[in-house]
Amino acid sequence: MNQTKNNNPLAPIQHLLDDPDILEIMVDGHETLYVERKGKLEDVPSPFTDESHLRSVIETAVAAFGYHINELNPIADVRLPDGSRMNVVLAPISTKGSLMTIRKFNSPPLTFEQLYRFGSISEPLVTFLAACVKSRRNMAIAGGTGSGKTTVLNMLSEFIPEGERVITVENACELNLRQKRVVSLESRPANADGLGAVSVQDLVINALRMRPDRLVIGEVRGPEMLDVLQAMNTGHDGSMLSVHANSPRDVLARLEAMATMSGIPVPLFTIRQQLASALDIITHQERLPDGSRKLMKITEVVGMRGDSIELQDIFEFRRTGMENGRITGKFVATGYIPTFLRELHDLGIELPMSLFTPS
């Protein structure tokens, strides 16, 4: 957003938008402004003189970017021209005054070298995940808010063969896939008259009619999960999705719950069987107390065992302590050998057995 002050509605915070070390900007009323810088929240001086100044900036920015906000519709989610996301809430819905939260679009995506340097992941883990993508495993990328799910999805997409047609579906476009045959679909809320909404479920159903080689779902949140499951189980191998969850086991519980939201009377056990059949790999990442983001586990969905789904951890991050305020540890193999290793070999993808040897 290289605009002059005269035509830039976000000019009061442009210096924060331009700072490459800042990921998120949070305005909690006209007096309070803080940012996430290198994984930590940091207070910064607020440029807003009073509530009317902040509200004027919000209303002008929302209108300038083609959206609407007023007292009847006091909440708006806005995509900025550079891909950043801005969420705004007007007072008195917020008792602290009007609110503005901007999550900056990370362009270009982080490189593998940067992730190695940050200690977010290790080369053996990337080697394994690359093999999973190339062999068309269906994968769920899990974690909490701000844990790096989009970063991992972007990283994994690097291994999708160039010739494939990839369709991404998101509630708000954040993915940045580099393949030339990528089609990105974004949901749309209803207008002020309650018309024109396009849901993620609508987009998933339509994407299946667009001859995708792979589906990449930015974040599943509701009834679209049943359609995603059916797609994964009917030939759309190599699909990837992200989901807000606190552990690999929690992923299954949340995806089950979402699939039941469709309104179609499918027995829970049938949904569980479909999950066990559809998913191959779950990755789980966390934002740790020191502000770092790490891929904590890579887990195989083995299949049904009785009434439950069996999971087996393949790799995990083991903490060893603290050093200079930073969490230390290492990525290790658990010793478990994935059940699909033979399939990788048949596809010409060779992984050394030493990759799975506990260190």
C-alpha positions as CSV (number, residue, x, y, z in Angstrom):
1,M,0.0,0.0,0.0
2,N,2.4,2.7,-1.2
3,Q,-0.1,5.5,-1.2
4,T,0.4,9.2,-0.4
5,K,-1.1,10.6,2.8
6,N,-3.7,12.5,0.9
7,N,-5.4,9.4,-0.6
8,N,-4.4,6.7,2.0
9,P,-7.2,6.3,4.5
10,L,-4.8,4.3,6.8
11,A,-2.2,7.0,6.7
12,P,-2.1,7.3,10.6
13,I,-0.8,3.8,10.9
14,Q,1.1,3.5,7.6
15,H,4.4,3.3,9.3
16,L,3.3,0.2,11.1
17,L,2.0,-1.4,7.9
18,D,5.4,-0.7,6.3
19,D,7.3,-2.3,9.2
20,P,8.3,-5.8,8.0
21,D,8.8,-7.1,11.6
22,I,5.1,-6.4,12.5
23,L,2.6,-9.2,11.8
24,E,-0.6,-7.7,13.4
25,I,-1.8,-4.3,14.4
26,M,-4.5,-4.0,17.1
27,V,-6.4,-0.7,17.9
28,D,-8.5,-1.1,21.0
29,G,-10.2,2.3,21.2
30,H,-8.4,5.6,20.3
31,E,-6.0,5.5,23.2
32,T,-4.7,1.9,22.9
33,L,-2.6,0.5,20.1
34,Y,-0.3,-2.5,20.1
35,V,1.4,-4.7,17.6
36,E,2.7,-8.2,17.3
37,R,6.4,-7.9,16.5
38,K,8.5,-11.1,16.2
39,G,5.9,-13.1,18.1
40,K,5.5,-10.7,21.0
41,L,2.8,-8.0,21.7
42,E,4.3,-4.5,22.0
43,D,2.5,-1.3,23.0
44,V,3.1,1.7,20.6
45,P,1.8,5.3,20.7
46,S,-1.7,5.8,19.3
47,P,-2.0,8.4,16.5
48,F,-5.7,8.8,17.1
49,T,-6.8,12.0,19.0
50,D,-10.2,10.8,20.1
51,E,-13.0,8.3,19.3
52,S,-14.4,10.5,16.4
53,H,-10.9,10.5,14.8
54,L,-10.6,6.8,15.0
55,R,-14.1,6.2,13.8
56,S,-13.6,8.6,10.8
57,V,-10.5,6.6,9.8
58,I,-12.3,3.3,10.1
59,E,-15.4,4.5,8.1
60,T,-13.3,6.1,5.4
61,A,-11.0,3.0,5.1
62,V,-13.9,0.6,4.9
63,A,-15.7,2.7,2.2
64,A,-12.4,3.2,0.3
65,F,-11.9,-0.5,0.0
66,G,-15.4,-1.2,-1.2
67,Y,-17.2,-2.4,2.0
68,H,-19.9,-1.0,4.2
69,I,-20.1,-0.2,7.9
70,N,-22.6,1.8,10.0
71,E,-24.7,1.5,13.2
72,L,-27.0,-1.1,11.6
73,N,-24.0,-3.1,10.4
74,P,-21.2,-2.3,13.0
75,I,-18.8,-5.1,12.1
76,A,-16.8,-5.5,8.9
77,D,-14.1,-7.8,7.6
78,V,-12.1,-6.1,4.9
79,R,-9.5,-7.3,2.5
80,L,-6.9,-4.6,1.8
81,P,-5.3,-4.1,-1.7
82,D,-2.1,-5.9,-0.6
83,G,-4.1,-9.0,0.7
84,S,-3.9,-7.9,4.4
85,R,-7.1,-8.4,6.4
86,M,-8.8,-5.7,8.5
87,N,-11.5,-6.4,11.0
88,V,-13.4,-3.4,12.5
89,V,-16.0,-3.1,15.2
90,L,-17.8,0.2,15.9
91,A,-18.7,1.5,19.3
92,P,-20.9,0.9,21.3
93,I,-20.8,-2.8,20.2
94,S,-17.3,-2.5,21.7
95,T,-17.5,-0.9,25.1
96,K,-13.9,0.4,24.8
97,G,-14.6,2.4,21.7
98,S,-14.2,1.4,18.1
99,L,-11.8,-1.4,17.3
100,M,-9.5,-2.2,14.3
101,T,-7.4,-5.3,13.9
102,I,-5.1,-5.7,10.8
103,R,-3.4,-9.0,10.0
104,K,-0.7,-8.2,7.5
105,F,-0.4,-10.4,4.4
106,N,3.0,-12.1,4.4
107,S,4.3,-11.7,0.8
108,P,6.4,-13.3,-0.3
109,P,5.9,-16.4,1.9
110,L,8.6,-17.4,4.3
111,T,11.3,-19.6,2.8
112,F,12.4,-22.9,4.1
113,E,15.7,-21.4,5.1
114,Q,13.9,-18.8,7.2
115,L,11.8,-21.4,8.9
116,Y,14.9,-23.5,9.7
117,R,16.6,-20.4,11.1
118,F,13.6,-19.5,13.2
119,G,13.6,-23.1,14.6
120,S,10.0,-23.6,13.3
121,I,10.7,-26.9,11.6
122,S,13.6,-29.1,10.6
123,E,14.9,-30.5,7.3
124,P,13.9,-34.1,8.1
125,L,10.3,-33.0,8.7
126,V,10.2,-31.1,5.5
127,T,11.7,-34.1,3.6
128,F,8.9,-36.3,5.0
129,L,6.1,-33.7,4.3
130,A,7.4,-33.2,0.8
131,A,7.0,-36.9,0.2
132,C,3.4,-36.8,1.5
133,V,2.5,-34.0,-0.8
134,K,4.1,-35.6,-3.9
135,S,2.4,-38.9,-3.1
136,R,-1.0,-37.2,-2.8
137,R,-1.7,-37.8,0.9
138,N,-4.7,-36.0,2.2
139,M,-3.5,-33.7,5.0
140,A,-5.0,-31.6,7.8
141,I,-2.9,-28.6,9.1
142,A,-3.9,-27.8,12.6
143,G,-3.1,-25.3,15.2
144,G,-4.4,-22.4,17.3
145,T,-4.8,-18.8,16.2
146,G,-1.6,-17.3,14.9
147,S,0.3,-20.6,15.1
148,G,1.4,-20.6,11.5
149,K,-1.2,-22.8,9.7
150,T,-1.2,-20.6,6.6
151,T,2.6,-20.6,6.6
152,V,2.7,-24.4,6.7
153,L,0.0,-24.7,3.9
154,N,2.1,-22.3,1.7
155,M,5.2,-24.3,2.4
156,L,3.6,-27.6,1.5
157,S,2.2,-26.2,-1.7
158,E,5.8,-25.7,-2.9
159,F,5.8,-29.5,-3.5
160,I,2.7,-29.6,-5.6
161,P,3.8,-30.5,-9.2
162,E,3.6,-27.5,-11.5
163,G,1.3,-29.0,-14.0
164,E,-1.6,-29.6,-11.6
165,R,-4.7,-27.5,-11.4
166,V,-5.1,-26.4,-7.8
167,I,-8.3,-24.7,-6.5
168,T,-8.1,-22.9,-3.1
169,V,-11.1,-22.1,-1.1
170,E,-10.9,-19.6,1.8
171,N,-13.1,-17.5,4.0
172,A,-10.6,-14.7,3.5
173,C,-7.8,-15.2,1.0
174,E,-4.4,-15.6,2.7
175,L,-2.7,-18.4,0.8
176,N,0.0,-17.5,-1.7
177,L,0.5,-20.5,-3.9
178,R,3.0,-20.0,-6.7
179,Q,1.9,-22.6,-9.2
180,K,0.6,-21.2,-12.5
181,R,-2.6,-23.2,-12.5
182,V,-4.0,-22.0,-9.2
183,V,-7.6,-20.7,-8.9
184,S,-8.5,-18.9,-5.7
185,L,-12.0,-18.7,-4.4
186,E,-13.1,-16.5,-1.5
187,S,-16.4,-16.5,0.4
188,R,-18.5,-13.4,0.5
189,P,-20.9,-12.2,3.3
190,A,-24.4,-10.9,2.6
191,N,-24.8,-7.2,1.7
192,A,-26.6,-4.7,3.8
193,D,-29.9,-6.1,2.5
194,G,-29.0,-9.7,3.5
195,L,-28.4,-10.8,-0.1
196,G,-25.5,-12.1,-2.1
197,A,-23.8,-14.3,0.4
198,V,-21.5,-17.0,-0.9
199,S,-20.4,-19.5,1.7
200,V,-17.3,-21.6,1.9
201,Q,-19.6,-24.6,1.5
202,D,-21.0,-23.1,-1.8
203,L,-17.4,-22.7,-3.0
204,V,-16.3,-26.2,-2.1
205,I,-19.3,-27.7,-4.0
206,N,-18.6,-25.5,-7.0
207,A,-14.8,-26.2,-6.9
208,L,-15.6,-29.9,-7.3
209,R,-17.2,-29.0,-10.7
210,M,-14.0,-27.2,-11.9
211,R,-11.8,-30.2,-12.5
212,P,-9.4,-29.8,-9.7
213,D,-6.3,-31.9,-9.3
214,R,-6.1,-30.8,-5.7
215,L,-8.3,-28.9,-3.3
216,V,-6.7,-26.6,-0.7
217,I,-9.2,-25.3,1.9
218,G,-7.8,-22.4,3.8
219,E,-9.7,-23.2,7.0
220,V,-12.7,-25.4,7.5
221,R,-15.2,-24.1,10.0
222,G,-18.6,-25.6,9.4
223,P,-20.9,-27.7,7.2
224,E,-18.5,-27.6,4.2
225,M,-16.5,-30.3,6.0
226,L,-18.9,-33.1,4.9
227,D,-18.4,-32.1,1.3
228,V,-14.7,-32.0,1.8
229,L,-14.8,-35.5,3.3
230,Q,-16.8,-36.8,0.4
231,A,-14.4,-35.2,-2.1
232,M,-11.4,-36.8,-0.4
233,N,-13.1,-40.2,-0.4
234,T,-14.0,-40.0,-4.1
235,G,-10.8,-39.5,-5.9
236,H,-9.6,-36.0,-4.9
237,D,-6.4,-37.2,-3.3
238,G,-3.7,-34.8,-2.3
239,S,-6.2,-32.4,-0.8
240,M,-5.2,-30.2,2.1
241,L,-7.1,-28.2,4.7
242,S,-6.4,-26.2,7.8
243,V,-8.4,-26.3,11.0
244,H,-8.3,-24.6,14.4
245,A,-7.5,-27.4,16.9
246,N,-5.3,-27.9,19.9
247,S,-4.0,-31.4,19.1
248,P,-4.2,-34.1,16.4
249,R,-6.9,-35.9,18.5
250,D,-8.8,-32.6,18.8
251,V,-8.7,-32.3,15.0
252,L,-10.8,-35.4,14.6
253,A,-13.3,-34.2,17.2
254,R,-13.7,-30.8,15.5
255,L,-14.0,-32.2,12.0
256,E,-16.6,-34.7,13.1
257,A,-18.6,-31.9,14.7
258,M,-18.3,-29.7,11.6
259,A,-19.5,-32.5,9.3
260,T,-22.7,-32.9,11.4
261,M,-23.5,-29.2,10.8
262,S,-24.5,-30.0,7.2
263,G,-28.1,-30.8,8.1
264,I,-27.8,-34.1,6.2
265,P,-28.7,-37.0,8.6
266,V,-25.4,-39.0,8.4
267,P,-24.7,-41.2,11.5
268,L,-21.8,-40.0,13.6
269,F,-20.0,-43.4,13.2
270,T,-20.3,-43.1,9.4
271,I,-18.7,-39.7,9.5
272,R,-15.9,-41.1,11.7
273,Q,-15.3,-43.9,9.2
274,Q,-15.1,-41.4,6.4
275,L,-12.6,-39.3,8.4
276,A,-10.5,-42.3,9.0
277,S,-10.6,-43.2,5.3
278,A,-10.1,-39.7,4.0
279,L,-7.3,-38.3,6.2
280,D,-3.7,-39.5,6.0
281,I,-1.6,-37.0,7.9
282,I,-2.2,-34.4,10.6
283,T,0.4,-31.7,11.4
284,H,0.0,-29.7,14.6
285,Q,1.8,-26.4,15.3
286,E,1.7,-24.0,18.2
287,R,2.7,-20.5,19.1
288,L,4.7,-21.0,22.2
289,P,4.9,-18.7,25.3
290,D,8.2,-17.2,24.0
291,G,6.5,-16.1,20.8
292,S,8.0,-18.7,18.6
293,R,6.0,-20.9,16.3
294,K,6.9,-24.6,15.9
295,L,5.5,-27.6,14.2
296,M,4.9,-29.8,17.3
297,K,3.7,-33.1,15.7
298,I,3.3,-34.9,12.5
299,T,0.8,-37.7,13.0
300,E,-0.5,-40.5,10.8
301,V,-4.3,-41.3,10.7
302,V,-3.9,-45.1,10.7
303,G,-7.6,-46.1,10.5
304,M,-10.4,-47.4,12.6
305,R,-9.8,-49.4,15.7
306,G,-13.2,-50.4,17.1
307,D,-15.3,-47.3,17.5
308,S,-12.4,-44.9,17.4
309,I,-9.7,-43.6,15.0
310,E,-6.2,-44.7,15.6
311,L,-3.5,-42.1,15.5
312,Q,0.3,-42.6,15.6
313,D,2.8,-39.8,16.0
314,I,5.7,-39.9,13.5
315,F,7.7,-36.8,14.5
316,E,7.4,-34.4,17.4
317,F,9.2,-31.4,19.0
318,R,10.6,-32.2,22.5
319,R,11.4,-29.3,24.7
320,T,14.6,-29.3,26.6
321,G,14.5,-26.0,28.5
322,M,14.9,-22.2,28.2
323,E,17.9,-20.2,27.0
324,N,18.0,-16.4,26.8
325,G,14.2,-16.3,27.1
326,R,13.7,-18.7,24.3
327,I,12.3,-22.3,24.4
328,T,14.9,-24.8,23.4
329,G,14.3,-28.4,22.1
330,K,14.7,-30.6,19.1
331,F,12.6,-32.3,16.4
332,V,12.7,-36.1,16.8
333,A,11.4,-39.2,15.2
334,T,9.2,-41.3,17.5
335,G,10.3,-44.6,15.8
336,Y,6.9,-45.3,14.3
337,I,7.1,-46.3,10.6
338,P,4.2,-44.9,8.4
339,T,2.0,-47.5,7.0
340,F,2.2,-46.0,3.5
341,L,6.0,-46.2,3.2
342,R,5.6,-49.0,0.6
343,E,3.3,-46.9,-1.5
344,L,5.9,-44.1,-1.6
345,H,8.5,-46.7,-2.8
346,D,6.1,-47.8,-5.5
347,L,5.8,-44.2,-6.7
348,G,9.5,-43.8,-6.8
349,I,9.7,-41.7,-3.7
350,E,12.5,-43.1,-1.5
351,L,12.8,-42.1,2.2
352,P,15.7,-43.6,4.2
353,M,14.7,-45.7,7.2
354,S,17.1,-43.6,9.2
355,L,14.6,-40.7,8.9
356,F,12.3,-42.6,11.3
357,T,15.0,-43.7,13.8
358,P,14.6,-42.1,17.2
359,S,17.4,-39.8,18.1
